[in-house]
Amino acid sequence: MPVSNVALPYLAYLCSALLMLAAFVALYTRVTRFDEWVLIHEGNVAAALSLGGAVLGFACTLAFAIALHATWQAFLGWSLAAMAVQVIAYAVLARLLRGMNRAIHEGNTAMGGLMGAVSLGVGVINAACLT
């Protein structure tokens, strides 16, 4: 089998997944009520934990979508659905945990860790639902 028969699909999935990951980060950081990038640059560990968990959770679903679905279109569809699920999970948690956004902004690492863990958990469950 020629290398291009293997390399092209690999590169298509890799580039698509990285673009979807970048799109997710852009969307997620616009939806949250604090500026993760500024907070992270200031050394706010809570913001890093929160965003890191969301990114890892979304990446889990991307990985499962690539591994389990035969078409690139199915991968894109599941990726968009996963993006919505992660954003909804943030919105629900922010509503349930009053003061969560303020706590993360103030550097409460326990709250940032909880948010990151929930986001990661949602992503893992979401990925498992693709099987």
SULQUI-V602973 format. One record per pair of residues at least 12 apart in sequence whose C-alpha atoms are under 6 Angstrom apart, sorted by the first residue. I is the first residue (numbers start at 1). GAP is how many residues later the second one is. D is the distance in Angstrom with one decimal. If there is no record, write none. Layout:
i:I gap:GAP d:D
i:I gap:GAP d:D
This chain:
i:44 gap:63 d:5.4
i:46 gap:58 d:5.4
i:46 gap:61 d:5.1
i:46 gap:62 d:5.7
i:46 gap:63 d:4.2
i:46 gap:66 d:4.0
i:47 gap:57 d:5.8
i:47 gap:65 d:5.9
i:49 gap:63 d:5.4
i:49 gap:64 d:5.3
i:49 gap:67 d:5.3
i:50 gap:62 d:4.8
i:50 gap:65 d:5.2
i:50 gap:66 d:4.0
i:53 gap:63 d:3.8
i:53 gap:64 d:5.8
i:53 gap:66 d:5.4
i:53 gap:67 d:4.9
i:54 gap:62 d:5.9
i:54 gap:65 d:4.8
i:54 gap:66 d:5.8
i:56 gap:64 d:6.0
i:57 gap:62 d:5.7
i:57 gap:63 d:3.9
i:57 gap:66 d:3.8
i:58 gap:65 d:5.4
i:60 gap:64 d:6.0
i:61 gap:62 d:6.0
i:61 gap:66 d:4.2
i:62 gap:17 d:5.9
i:64 gap:63 d:5.7
